[in-house]
Amino acid sequence: MLPEIKIHNGWLQNVTHIPSPHHDERPENIIPSLLVIHNISLPPGQFGGPYINQLFTGTLDPTEHAFF
């Protein structure tokens, strides 16, 4: 059975939400038409750690790993 999707105040519940500095205000009366869910690992095949959050918040240090 698939888990129930819960939304509260426009946000999915039971997921990690990491605000990005790479956005601006949505124009008035515009409804989102796309949800992007990323399923990646950094470096490839290595799960966990801080690198995904750092990538999407613009704080990834390219000298931390040869892949970057």
mmJSON file of the N, C-alpha and C atoms, coordinates in Angstrom:
{"data_MODEL":{"atom_site":{
"group_PDB":["ATOM","ATOM","ATOM","ATOM","ATOM","ATOM","ATOM","ATOM","ATOM","ATOM","ATOM","ATOM","ATOM","ATOM","ATOM","ATOM","ATOM","ATOM","ATOM","ATOM","ATOM","ATOM","ATOM","ATOM","ATOM","ATOM","ATOM","ATOM","ATOM","ATOM","ATOM","ATOM","ATOM","ATOM","ATOM","ATOM","ATOM","ATOM","ATOM","ATOM","ATOM","ATOM","ATOM","ATOM","ATOM","ATOM","ATOM","ATOM","ATOM","ATOM","ATOM","ATOM","ATOM","ATOM","ATOM","ATOM","ATOM","ATOM","ATOM","ATOM","ATOM","ATOM","ATOM","ATOM","ATOM","ATOM","ATOM","ATOM","ATOM","ATOM","ATOM","ATOM","ATOM","ATOM","ATOM","ATOM","ATOM","ATOM","ATOM","ATOM","ATOM","ATOM","ATOM","ATOM","ATOM","ATOM","ATOM","ATOM","ATOM","ATOM","ATOM","ATOM","ATOM","ATOM","ATOM","ATOM","ATOM","ATOM","ATOM","ATOM","ATOM","ATOM","ATOM","ATOM","ATOM","ATOM","ATOM","ATOM","ATOM","ATOM","ATOM","ATOM","ATOM","ATOM","ATOM","ATOM","ATOM","ATOM","ATOM","ATOM","ATOM","ATOM","ATOM","ATOM","ATOM","ATOM","ATOM","ATOM","ATOM","ATOM","ATOM","ATOM","ATOM","ATOM","ATOM","ATOM","ATOM","ATOM","ATOM","ATOM","ATOM","ATOM","ATOM","ATOM","ATOM","ATOM","ATOM","ATOM","ATOM","ATOM","ATOM","ATOM","ATOM","ATOM","ATOM","ATOM","ATOM","ATOM","ATOM","ATOM","ATOM","ATOM","ATOM","ATOM","ATOM","ATOM","ATOM","ATOM","ATOM","ATOM","ATOM","ATOM","ATOM","ATOM","ATOM","ATOM","ATOM","ATOM","ATOM","ATOM","ATOM","ATOM","ATOM","ATOM","ATOM","ATOM","ATOM","ATOM","ATOM","ATOM","ATOM","ATOM","ATOM","ATOM","ATOM","ATOM","ATOM","ATOM","ATOM","ATOM","ATOM","ATOM","ATOM","ATOM"],
"id":[1,2,3,4,5,6,7,8,9,10,11,12,13,14,15,16,17,18,19,20,21,22,23,24,25,26,27,28,29,30,31,32,33,34,35,36,37,38,39,40,41,42,43,44,45,46,47,48,49,50,51,52,53,54,55,56,57,58,59,60,61,62,63,64,65,66,67,68,69,70,71,72,73,74,75,76,77,78,79,80,81,82,83,84,85,86,87,88,89,90,91,92,93,94,95,96,97,98,99,100,101,102,103,104,105,106,107,108,109,110,111,112,113,114,115,116,117,118,119,120,121,122,123,124,125,126,127,128,129,130,131,132,133,134,135,136,137,138,139,140,141,142,143,144,145,146,147,148,149,150,151,152,153,154,155,156,157,158,159,160,161,162,163,164,165,166,167,168,169,170,171,172,173,174,175,176,177,178,179,180,181,182,183,184,185,186,187,188,189,190,191,192,193,194,195,196,197,198,199,200,201,202,203,204],
"type_symbol":["N","C","C","N","C","C","N","C","C","N","C","C","N","C","C","N","C","C","N","C","C","N","C","C","N","C","C","N","C","C","N","C","C","N","C","C","N","C","C","N","C","C","N","C","C","N","C","C","N","C","C","N","C","C","N","C","C","N","C","C","N","C","C","N","C","C","N","C","C","N","C","C","N","C","C","N","C","C","N","C","C","N","C","C","N","C","C","N","C","C","N","C","C","N","C","C","N","C","C","N","C","C","N","C","C","N","C","C","N","C","C","N","C","C","N","C","C","N","C","C","N","C","C","N","C","C","N","C","C","N","C","C","N","C","C","N","C","C","N","C","C","N","C","C","N","C","C","N","C","C","N","C","C","N","C","C","N","C","C","N","C","C","N","C","C","N","C","C","N","C","C","N","C","C","N","C","C","N","C","C","N","C","C","N","C","C","N","C","C","N","C","C","N","C","C","N","C","C","N","C","C","N","C","C"],
"label_atom_id":["N","CA","C","N","CA","C","N","CA","C","N","CA","C","N","CA","C","N","CA","C","N","CA","C","N","CA","C","N","CA","C","N","CA","C","N","CA","C","N","CA","C","N","CA","C","N","CA","C","N","CA","C","N","CA","C","N","CA","C","N","CA","C","N","CA","C","N","CA","C","N","CA","C","N","CA","C","N","CA","C","N","CA","C","N","CA","C","N","CA","C","N","CA","C","N","CA","C","N","CA","C","N","CA","C","N","CA","C","N","CA","C","N","CA","C","N","CA","C","N","CA","C","N","CA","C","N","CA","C","N","CA","C","N","CA","C","N","CA","C","N","CA","C","N","CA","C","N","CA","C","N","CA","C","N","CA","C","N","CA","C","N","CA","C","N","CA","C","N","CA","C","N","CA","C","N","CA","C","N","CA","C","N","CA","C","N","CA","C","N","CA","C","N","CA","C","N","CA","C","N","CA","C","N","CA","C","N","CA","C","N","CA","C","N","CA","C","N","CA","C","N","CA","C","N","CA","C","N","CA","C","N","CA","C","N","CA","C"],
"label_alt_id":[null,null,null,null,null,null,null,null,null,null,null,null,null,null,null,null,null,null,null,null,null,null,null,null,null,null,null,null,null,null,null,null,null,null,null,null,null,null,null,null,null,null,null,null,null,null,null,null,null,null,null,null,null,null,null,null,null,null,null,null,null,null,null,null,null,null,null,null,null,null,null,null,null,null,null,null,null,null,null,null,null,null,null,null,null,null,null,null,null,null,null,null,null,null,null,null,null,null,null,null,null,null,null,null,null,null,null,null,null,null,null,null,null,null,null,null,null,null,null,null,null,null,null,null,null,null,null,null,null,null,null,null,null,null,null,null,null,null,null,null,null,null,null,null,null,null,null,null,null,null,null,null,null,null,null,null,null,null,null,null,null,null,null,null,null,null,null,null,null,null,null,null,null,null,null,null,null,null,null,null,null,null,null,null,null,null,null,null,null,null,null,null,null,null,null,null,null,null,null,null,null,null,null,null],
"label_comp_id":["MET","MET","MET","LEU","LEU","LEU","PRO","PRO","PRO","GLU","GLU","GLU","ILE","ILE","ILE","LYS","LYS","LYS","ILE","ILE","ILE","HIS","HIS","HIS","ASN","ASN","ASN","GLY","GLY","GLY","TRP","TRP","TRP","LEU","LEU","LEU","GLN","GLN","GLN","ASN","ASN","ASN","VAL","VAL","VAL","THR","THR","THR","HIS","HIS","HIS","ILE","ILE","ILE","PRO","PRO","PRO","SER","SER","SER","PRO","PRO","PRO","HIS","HIS","HIS","HIS","HIS","HIS","ASP","ASP","ASP","GLU","GLU","GLU","ARG","ARG","ARG","PRO","PRO","PRO","GLU","GLU","GLU","ASN","ASN","ASN","ILE","ILE","ILE","ILE","ILE","ILE","PRO","PRO","PRO","SER","SER","SER","LEU","LEU","LEU","LEU","LEU","LEU","VAL","VAL","VAL","ILE","ILE","ILE","HIS","HIS","HIS","ASN","ASN","ASN","ILE","ILE","ILE","SER","SER","SER","LEU","LEU","LEU","PRO","PRO","PRO","PRO","PRO","PRO","GLY","GLY","GLY","GLN","GLN","GLN","PHE","PHE","PHE","GLY","GLY","GLY","GLY","GLY","GLY","PRO","PRO","PRO","TYR","TYR","TYR","ILE","ILE","ILE","ASN","ASN","ASN","GLN","GLN","GLN","LEU","LEU","LEU","PHE","PHE","PHE","THR","THR","THR","GLY","GLY","GLY","THR","THR","THR","LEU","LEU","LEU","ASP","ASP","ASP","PRO","PRO","PRO","THR","THR","THR","GLU","GLU","GLU","HIS","HIS","HIS","ALA","ALA","ALA","PHE","PHE","PHE","PHE","PHE","PHE"],
"label_asym_id":["A","A","A","A","A","A","A","A","A","A","A","A","A","A","A","A","A","A","A","A","A","A","A","A","A","A","A","A","A","A","A","A","A","A","A","A","A","A","A","A","A","A","A","A","A","A","A","A","A","A","A","A","A","A","A","A","A","A","A","A","A","A","A","A","A","A","A","A","A","A","A","A","A","A","A","A","A","A","A","A","A","A","A","A","A","A","A","A","A","A","A","A","A","A","A","A","A","A","A","A","A","A","A","A","A","A","A","A","A","A","A","A","A","A","A","A","A","A","A","A","A","A","A","A","A","A","A","A","A","A","A","A","A","A","A","A","A","A","A","A","A","A","A","A","A","A","A","A","A","A","A","A","A","A","A","A","A","A","A","A","A","A","A","A","A","A","A","A","A","A","A","A","A","A","A","A","A","A","A","A","A","A","A","A","A","A","A","A","A","A","A","A","A","A","A","A","A","A","A","A","A","A","A","A"],
"label_entity_id":["1","1","1","1","1","1","1","1","1","1","1","1","1","1","1","1","1","1","1","1","1","1","1","1","1","1","1","1","1","1","1","1","1","1","1","1","1","1","1","1","1","1","1","1","1","1","1","1","1","1","1","1","1","1","1","1","1","1","1","1","1","1","1","1","1","1","1","1","1","1","1","1","1","1","1","1","1","1","1","1","1","1","1","1","1","1","1","1","1","1","1","1","1","1","1","1","1","1","1","1","1","1","1","1","1","1","1","1","1","1","1","1","1","1","1","1","1","1","1","1","1","1","1","1","1","1","1","1","1","1","1","1","1","1","1","1","1","1","1","1","1","1","1","1","1","1","1","1","1","1","1","1","1","1","1","1","1","1","1","1","1","1","1","1","1","1","1","1","1","1","1","1","1","1","1","1","1","1","1","1","1","1","1","1","1","1","1","1","1","1","1","1","1","1","1","1","1","1","1","1","1","1","1","1"],
"label_seq_id":[1,1,1,2,2,2,3,3,3,4,4,4,5,5,5,6,6,6,7,7,7,8,8,8,9,9,9,10,10,10,11,11,11,12,12,12,13,13,13,14,14,14,15,15,15,16,16,16,17,17,17,18,18,18,19,19,19,20,20,20,21,21,21,22,22,22,23,23,23,24,24,24,25,25,25,26,26,26,27,27,27,28,28,28,29,29,29,30,30,30,31,31,31,32,32,32,33,33,33,34,34,34,35,35,35,36,36,36,37,37,37,38,38,38,39,39,39,40,40,40,41,41,41,42,42,42,43,43,43,44,44,44,45,45,45,46,46,46,47,47,47,48,48,48,49,49,49,50,50,50,51,51,51,52,52,52,53,53,53,54,54,54,55,55,55,56,56,56,57,57,57,58,58,58,59,59,59,60,60,60,61,61,61,62,62,62,63,63,63,64,64,64,65,65,65,66,66,66,67,67,67,68,68,68],
"pdbx_PDB_ins_code":[null,null,null,null,null,null,null,null,null,null,null,null,null,null,null,null,null,null,null,null,null,null,null,null,null,null,null,null,null,null,null,null,null,null,null,null,null,null,null,null,null,null,null,null,null,null,null,null,null,null,null,null,null,null,null,null,null,null,null,null,null,null,null,null,null,null,null,null,null,null,null,null,null,null,null,null,null,null,null,null,null,null,null,null,null,null,null,null,null,null,null,null,null,null,null,null,null,null,null,null,null,null,null,null,null,null,null,null,null,null,null,null,null,null,null,null,null,null,null,null,null,null,null,null,null,null,null,null,null,null,null,null,null,null,null,null,null,null,null,null,null,null,null,null,null,null,null,null,null,null,null,null,null,null,null,null,null,null,null,null,null,null,null,null,null,null,null,null,null,null,null,null,null,null,null,null,null,null,null,null,null,null,null,null,null,null,null,null,null,null,null,null,null,null,null,null,null,null,null,null,null,null,null,null],
"Cartn_x":[0.839,0.0,0.888,0.527,1.286,0.979,1.979,1.71,0.775,0.02,-0.902,-0.111,-0.475,0.148,-0.652,0.021,-0.641,-0.068,-0.955,-0.557,-1.146,-0.319,-0.766,-0.254,-1.164,-0.807,0.033,-0.271,0.424,1.735,2.105,3.373,3.106,3.872,3.813,4.302,3.63,4.03,4.925,5.713,6.606,7.675,8.113,9.228,10.198,11.418,12.402,12.207,12.087,11.944,13.174,13.917,15.111,14.915,14.65,14.431,15.661,15.43,16.51,16.649,17.883,18.076,17.885,17.671,17.575,16.117,15.38,13.977,13.56,12.4,11.808,10.311,9.585,8.156,7.406,6.43,5.584,4.658,4.488,3.552,2.147,1.418,0.069,-0.834,-1.709,-2.697,-2.078,-0.839,-0.202,-0.203,-0.723,-0.777,0.368,1.129,2.21,1.659,2.404,1.971,2.965,4.026,5.06,5.645,5.835,6.527,7.713,8.902,10.116,10.598,10.754,11.291,12.623,13.684,15.023,15.329,15.905,16.316,17.732,18.696,20.084,20.972,22.205,23.211,24.46,25.153,26.422,27.423,28.599,28.954,28.059,28.031,27.163,27.375,26.257,26.302,26.551,26.805,27.021,25.82,25.079,23.85,24.078,23.317,23.505,24.547,24.804,25.785,25.175,25.965,25.45,25.414,25.954,26.218,24.981,23.898,22.682,22.141,22.02,21.537,22.453,23.749,24.706,24.57,24.357,24.191,23.01,21.865,20.654,20.557,21.456,21.476,22.672,23.427,24.541,25.753,25.899,27.011,27.96,27.827,28.684,30.103,31.06,32.473,33.032,33.387,33.855,35.184,35.886,37.157,36.97,35.733,35.471,35.615,35.378,35.416,35.821,36.567,37.043,35.893,34.74,33.602,33.046,33.121,32.538,33.37],
"Cartn_y":[-1.18,0.0,1.249,2.211,3.457,4.343,5.11,6.018,7.145,7.644,8.746,10.039,10.821,12.128,13.157,13.856,14.87,16.238,17.209,18.583,19.482,20.375,21.327,22.71,23.653,25.026,25.055,24.155,24.145,23.383,22.752,22.021,20.535,19.685,18.249,17.986,17.1,16.731,15.495,15.323,14.168,14.092,15.243,15.325,16.382,16.338,17.34,18.577,19.721,20.988,21.83,22.146,22.973,24.196,25.345,26.562,26.899,27.263,27.631,29.145,29.633,31.064,31.458,30.476,30.719,30.805,31.77,31.925,33.368,33.694,35.0,34.787,35.861,35.746,35.287,34.426,33.981,35.128,35.378,36.425,36.152,37.199,37.077,36.306,35.493,34.7,33.62,33.229,32.15,30.894,29.816,28.546,27.672,27.042,26.159,25.052,24.739,23.696,22.537,22.605,21.58,21.358,20.109,19.733,18.884,19.291,18.546,17.863,16.556,15.792,15.222,15.628,15.17,13.867,12.934,11.658,11.381,12.064,11.953,11.668,11.302,11.138,11.896,12.419,13.115,12.674,12.288,11.836,10.656,10.334,9.252,7.967,7.386,6.142,6.296,7.516,7.761,8.524,7.887,8.471,8.98,9.993,10.617,11.722,12.373,13.452,14.775,15.824,17.177,17.664,16.891,17.446,17.826,17.079,17.422,18.768,18.94,20.224,21.357,21.12,22.154,22.498,21.494,21.743,22.666,22.357,23.124,24.445,24.667,25.959,26.805,26.337,27.119,27.168,26.168,26.187,25.006,24.258,23.096,23.552,23.048,23.373,22.399,22.882,21.976,21.303,21.766,21.134,19.974,19.733,18.679,17.269,17.115,15.778,15.92,14.968,15.025,15.047,14.437,14.433,15.834,16.691,18.025,18.91],
"Cartn_z":[0.0,0.0,0.0,-0.794,-0.863,0.335,0.804,1.922,1.494,2.44,2.183,2.013,1.019,0.806,1.583,2.477,3.292,2.956,2.789,2.493,3.568,4.106,5.12,4.738,4.583,4.186,2.909,1.977,0.697,0.685,1.796,1.883,2.102,1.4,1.66,3.073,3.762,5.113,5.078,6.123,6.285,5.2,4.721,3.785,4.301,3.807,4.186,3.327,3.952,3.238,3.531,2.487,2.627,1.744,2.349,1.558,0.713,-0.526,-1.436,-1.507,-1.559,-1.76,-3.229,-4.109,-5.552,-5.998,-5.473,-5.858,-5.633,-6.118,-5.843,-5.621,-5.42,-5.154,-6.403,-6.211,-7.31,-7.695,-8.993,-9.416,-8.88,-8.586,-8.045,-9.008,-8.469,-9.22,-10.105,-9.841,-10.597,-9.725,-10.266,-9.555,-10.059,-9.168,-9.619,-10.518,-11.565,-12.494,-12.56,-11.738,-11.796,-10.41,-10.047,-8.824,-9.239,-8.859,-9.182,-7.908,-7.971,-6.854,-7.31,-6.647,-7.006,-6.274,-6.992,-6.406,-6.887,-6.266,-6.699,-5.496,-5.775,-4.73,-5.155,-4.19,-4.438,-3.389,-3.866,-5.208,-5.617,-6.904,-7.359,-6.547,-6.116,-5.367,-3.88,-3.419,-1.988,-1.441,-0.556,-0.03,1.385,1.761,3.063,2.953,4.031,4.03,3.602,3.598,3.395,1.95,1.01,-0.32,-1.124,-1.021,-1.773,-1.306,0.005,0.529,0.1,0.16,-0.233,-1.717,-2.564,-3.998,-4.261,-3.657,-3.948,-3.194,-2.241,-1.549,-1.966,-2.948,-3.474,-2.558,-1.677,-0.731,-0.901,-1.986,-2.213,-2.535,-1.783,-2.002,-3.039,-4.231,-5.287,-4.968,-3.947,-3.584,-2.603,-2.144,-1.158,-1.738,-3.034,-3.639,-5.103,-5.606,-6.997,-8.001,-7.684,-8.603,-8.823,-7.804,-7.897,-8.795],
"occupancy":[1.0,1.0,1.0,1.0,1.0,1.0,1.0,1.0,1.0,1.0,1.0,1.0,1.0,1.0,1.0,1.0,1.0,1.0,1.0,1.0,1.0,1.0,1.0,1.0,1.0,1.0,1.0,1.0,1.0,1.0,1.0,1.0,1.0,1.0,1.0,1.0,1.0,1.0,1.0,1.0,1.0,1.0,1.0,1.0,1.0,1.0,1.0,1.0,1.0,1.0,1.0,1.0,1.0,1.0,1.0,1.0,1.0,1.0,1.0,1.0,1.0,1.0,1.0,1.0,1.0,1.0,1.0,1.0,1.0,1.0,1.0,1.0,1.0,1.0,1.0,1.0,1.0,1.0,1.0,1.0,1.0,1.0,1.0,1.0,1.0,1.0,1.0,1.0,1.0,1.0,1.0,1.0,1.0,1.0,1.0,1.0,1.0,1.0,1.0,1.0,1.0,1.0,1.0,1.0,1.0,1.0,1.0,1.0,1.0,1.0,1.0,1.0,1.0,1.0,1.0,1.0,1.0,1.0,1.0,1.0,1.0,1.0,1.0,1.0,1.0,1.0,1.0,1.0,1.0,1.0,1.0,1.0,1.0,1.0,1.0,1.0,1.0,1.0,1.0,1.0,1.0,1.0,1.0,1.0,1.0,1.0,1.0,1.0,1.0,1.0,1.0,1.0,1.0,1.0,1.0,1.0,1.0,1.0,1.0,1.0,1.0,1.0,1.0,1.0,1.0,1.0,1.0,1.0,1.0,1.0,1.0,1.0,1.0,1.0,1.0,1.0,1.0,1.0,1.0,1.0,1.0,1.0,1.0,1.0,1.0,1.0,1.0,1.0,1.0,1.0,1.0,1.0,1.0,1.0,1.0,1.0,1.0,1.0,1.0,1.0,1.0,1.0,1.0,1.0],
"B_iso_or_equiv":[0.0,0.0,0.0,0.0,0.0,0.0,0.0,0.0,0.0,0.0,0.0,0.0,0.0,0.0,0.0,0.0,0.0,0.0,0.0,0.0,0.0,0.0,0.0,0.0,0.0,0.0,0.0,0.0,0.0,0.0,0.0,0.0,0.0,0.0,0.0,0.0,0.0,0.0,0.0,0.0,0.0,0.0,0.0,0.0,0.0,0.0,0.0,0.0,0.0,0.0,0.0,0.0,0.0,0.0,0.0,0.0,0.0,0.0,0.0,0.0,0.0,0.0,0.0,0.0,0.0,0.0,0.0,0.0,0.0,0.0,0.0,0.0,0.0,0.0,0.0,0.0,0.0,0.0,0.0,0.0,0.0,0.0,0.0,0.0,0.0,0.0,0.0,0.0,0.0,0.0,0.0,0.0,0.0,0.0,0.0,0.0,0.0,0.0,0.0,0.0,0.0,0.0,0.0,0.0,0.0,0.0,0.0,0.0,0.0,0.0,0.0,0.0,0.0,0.0,0.0,0.0,0.0,0.0,0.0,0.0,0.0,0.0,0.0,0.0,0.0,0.0,0.0,0.0,0.0,0.0,0.0,0.0,0.0,0.0,0.0,0.0,0.0,0.0,0.0,0.0,0.0,0.0,0.0,0.0,0.0,0.0,0.0,0.0,0.0,0.0,0.0,0.0,0.0,0.0,0.0,0.0,0.0,0.0,0.0,0.0,0.0,0.0,0.0,0.0,0.0,0.0,0.0,0.0,0.0,0.0,0.0,0.0,0.0,0.0,0.0,0.0,0.0,0.0,0.0,0.0,0.0,0.0,0.0,0.0,0.0,0.0,0.0,0.0,0.0,0.0,0.0,0.0,0.0,0.0,0.0,0.0,0.0,0.0,0.0,0.0,0.0,0.0,0.0,0.0],
"pdbx_formal_charge":[null,null,null,null,null,null,null,null,null,null,null,null,null,null,null,null,null,null,null,null,null,null,null,null,null,null,null,null,null,null,null,null,null,null,null,null,null,null,null,null,null,null,null,null,null,null,null,null,null,null,null,null,null,null,null,null,null,null,null,null,null,null,null,null,null,null,null,null,null,null,null,null,null,null,null,null,null,null,null,null,null,null,null,null,null,null,null,null,null,null,null,null,null,null,null,null,null,null,null,null,null,null,null,null,null,null,null,null,null,null,null,null,null,null,null,null,null,null,null,null,null,null,null,null,null,null,null,null,null,null,null,null,null,null,null,null,null,null,null,null,null,null,null,null,null,null,null,null,null,null,null,null,null,null,null,null,null,null,null,null,null,null,null,null,null,null,null,null,null,null,null,null,null,null,null,null,null,null,null,null,null,null,null,null,null,null,null,null,null,null,null,null,null,null,null,null,null,null,null,null,null,null,null,null],
"auth_seq_id":[1,1,1,2,2,2,3,3,3,4,4,4,5,5,5,6,6,6,7,7,7,8,8,8,9,9,9,10,10,10,11,11,11,12,12,12,13,13,13,14,14,14,15,15,15,16,16,16,17,17,17,18,18,18,19,19,19,20,20,20,21,21,21,22,22,22,23,23,23,24,24,24,25,25,25,26,26,26,27,27,27,28,28,28,29,29,29,30,30,30,31,31,31,32,32,32,33,33,33,34,34,34,35,35,35,36,36,36,37,37,37,38,38,38,39,39,39,40,40,40,41,41,41,42,42,42,43,43,43,44,44,44,45,45,45,46,46,46,47,47,47,48,48,48,49,49,49,50,50,50,51,51,51,52,52,52,53,53,53,54,54,54,55,55,55,56,56,56,57,57,57,58,58,58,59,59,59,60,60,60,61,61,61,62,62,62,63,63,63,64,64,64,65,65,65,66,66,66,67,67,67,68,68,68],
"auth_comp_id":["MET","MET","MET","LEU","LEU","LEU","PRO","PRO","PRO","GLU","GLU","GLU","ILE","ILE","ILE","LYS","LYS","LYS","ILE","ILE","ILE","HIS","HIS","HIS","ASN","ASN","ASN","GLY","GLY","GLY","TRP","TRP","TRP","LEU","LEU","LEU","GLN","GLN","GLN","ASN","ASN","ASN","VAL","VAL","VAL","THR","THR","THR","HIS","HIS","HIS","ILE","ILE","ILE","PRO","PRO","PRO","SER","SER","SER","PRO","PRO","PRO","HIS","HIS","HIS","HIS","HIS","HIS","ASP","ASP","ASP","GLU","GLU","GLU","ARG","ARG","ARG","PRO","PRO","PRO","GLU","GLU","GLU","ASN","ASN","ASN","ILE","ILE","ILE","ILE","ILE","ILE","PRO","PRO","PRO","SER","SER","SER","LEU","LEU","LEU","LEU","LEU","LEU","VAL","VAL","VAL","ILE","ILE","ILE","HIS","HIS","HIS","ASN","ASN","ASN","ILE","ILE","ILE","SER","SER","SER","LEU","LEU","LEU","PRO","PRO","PRO","PRO","PRO","PRO","GLY","GLY","GLY","GLN","GLN","GLN","PHE","PHE","PHE","GLY","GLY","GLY","GLY","GLY","GLY","PRO","PRO","PRO","TYR","TYR","TYR","ILE","ILE","ILE","ASN","ASN","ASN","GLN","GLN","GLN","LEU","LEU","LEU","PHE","PHE","PHE","THR","THR","THR","GLY","GLY","GLY","THR","THR","THR","LEU","LEU","LEU","ASP","ASP","ASP","PRO","PRO","PRO","THR","THR","THR","GLU","GLU","GLU","HIS","HIS","HIS","ALA","ALA","ALA","PHE","PHE","PHE","PHE","PHE","PHE"],
"auth_asym_id":["A","A","A","A","A","A","A","A","A","A","A","A","A","A","A","A","A","A","A","A","A","A","A","A","A","A","A","A","A","A","A","A","A","A","A","A","A","A","A","A","A","A","A","A","A","A","A","A","A","A","A","A","A","A","A","A","A","A","A","A","A","A","A","A","A","A","A","A","A","A","A","A","A","A","A","A","A","A","A","A","A","A","A","A","A","A","A","A","A","A","A","A","A","A","A","A","A","A","A","A","A","A","A","A","A","A","A","A","A","A","A","A","A","A","A","A","A","A","A","A","A","A","A","A","A","A","A","A","A","A","A","A","A","A","A","A","A","A","A","A","A","A","A","A","A","A","A","A","A","A","A","A","A","A","A","A","A","A","A","A","A","A","A","A","A","A","A","A","A","A","A","A","A","A","A","A","A","A","A","A","A","A","A","A","A","A","A","A","A","A","A","A","A","A","A","A","A","A","A","A","A","A","A","A"],
"auth_atom_id":["N","CA","C","N","CA","C","N","CA","C","N","CA","C","N","CA","C","N","CA","C","N","CA","C","N","CA","C","N","CA","C","N","CA","C","N","CA","C","N","CA","C","N","CA","C","N","CA","C","N","CA","C","N","CA","C","N","CA","C","N","CA","C","N","CA","C","N","CA","C","N","CA","C","N","CA","C","N","CA","C","N","CA","C","N","CA","C","N","CA","C","N","CA","C","N","CA","C","N","CA","C","N","CA","C","N","CA","C","N","CA","C","N","CA","C","N","CA","C","N","CA","C","N","CA","C","N","CA","C","N","CA","C","N","CA","C","N","CA","C","N","CA","C","N","CA","C","N","CA","C","N","CA","C","N","CA","C","N","CA","C","N","CA","C","N","CA","C","N","CA","C","N","CA","C","N","CA","C","N","CA","C","N","CA","C","N","CA","C","N","CA","C","N","CA","C","N","CA","C","N","CA","C","N","CA","C","N","CA","C","N","CA","C","N","CA","C","N","CA","C","N","CA","C","N","CA","C","N","CA","C","N","CA","C","N","CA","C"],
"pdbx_PDB_model_num":[1,1,1,1,1,1,1,1,1,1,1,1,1,1,1,1,1,1,1,1,1,1,1,1,1,1,1,1,1,1,1,1,1,1,1,1,1,1,1,1,1,1,1,1,1,1,1,1,1,1,1,1,1,1,1,1,1,1,1,1,1,1,1,1,1,1,1,1,1,1,1,1,1,1,1,1,1,1,1,1,1,1,1,1,1,1,1,1,1,1,1,1,1,1,1,1,1,1,1,1,1,1,1,1,1,1,1,1,1,1,1,1,1,1,1,1,1,1,1,1,1,1,1,1,1,1,1,1,1,1,1,1,1,1,1,1,1,1,1,1,1,1,1,1,1,1,1,1,1,1,1,1,1,1,1,1,1,1,1,1,1,1,1,1,1,1,1,1,1,1,1,1,1,1,1,1,1,1,1,1,1,1,1,1,1,1,1,1,1,1,1,1,1,1,1,1,1,1,1,1,1,1,1,1]
}}}
